Amino acid sequence: MIEVRVKLTFPEDLVRQPFMARLVRDHDVEPNIRRANVDENEGWIVCELNGEPGRVEDAIGWLRAQGIRVDLLGDVVEG
């Protein structure tokens, strides 16, 4: 298992999409939300993504492919 801290930035057209639920359901990754600010026009979430290394990497790639900016914050923590 690894933990990766990321900042997810959502453009206006994606703010209302259930991305966090899809991370859990479709990618078997557990997000631990640490900070967030979401309104009708934009949003960002700082969270830790926990899971198997390949699943976390796939989830980050999927988020980016959806148009979400993903910034890695700090080191990967392996457990």
N, C-alpha and C positions, 0 to 999 in steps of 0.2 A: 504494500500500500504506500502511496505517496500523497503528499499534500502540496498543492501549488497555490500561492496567493496571487490573485489577479484583480485587475480593475476592468470591468465590463462597461463600455460606453455605448448607449443605444441612441440611434438617430430617431427623429420624430416618428417616422413611419413604422418603427419597430417597437415603440414603447409599450404598446398594449398586447404584445405577443407573450405567451406563457413559456418563455425560454427556460426558466429555472425548473419548471415541472418536467419539461422534455429532457433536460439533463439527467434528472433522476430516472425517469421512465425509460427513455430510449438509449441512454449512454451509460447507465449504471454508475453515475458519478454523484457524490453527495456534496452539494454546495453548502457552506457555512457562511452566511451573510454576516459581515462585520460592520459595514457602513453602507448606506444607500441614500440616494436622493433621486426620486422619480416624480415627474409631473407630466402634464399633457404633451409637452413639446420635446422633452429630452429626459435622459436618465442615466445614472451610473450606479454601479454596485461594486463594492470591494468585497471579495469573498475568497474563501479557501475552497478549492476543489479537491475532494478526497476520493481516492479510488485506485484501482490497478493502473500502473504506469501507461500501458497502451490505451486504456479507456479514457484516462484524463487527457492524453495527447489527442486522441480522436475527438473528444468533446471540444477541446480548444479549437481544433481545425474546423469542426462543424459550426461553432459560434462565429468564427471569422467568415466562413462561407455564407452565413446568413446576413452578413453586413454589420456585425457587432465588432467594435474595436476591442481587442483584447490586449491589455498591457500586463506583462509579467512583473510582479512586485516582489523582489527578493528571491531567495534561494528556494529550491525544492526541498522539502523535508521528507525523508524516507523513514517509514516506520516498520 
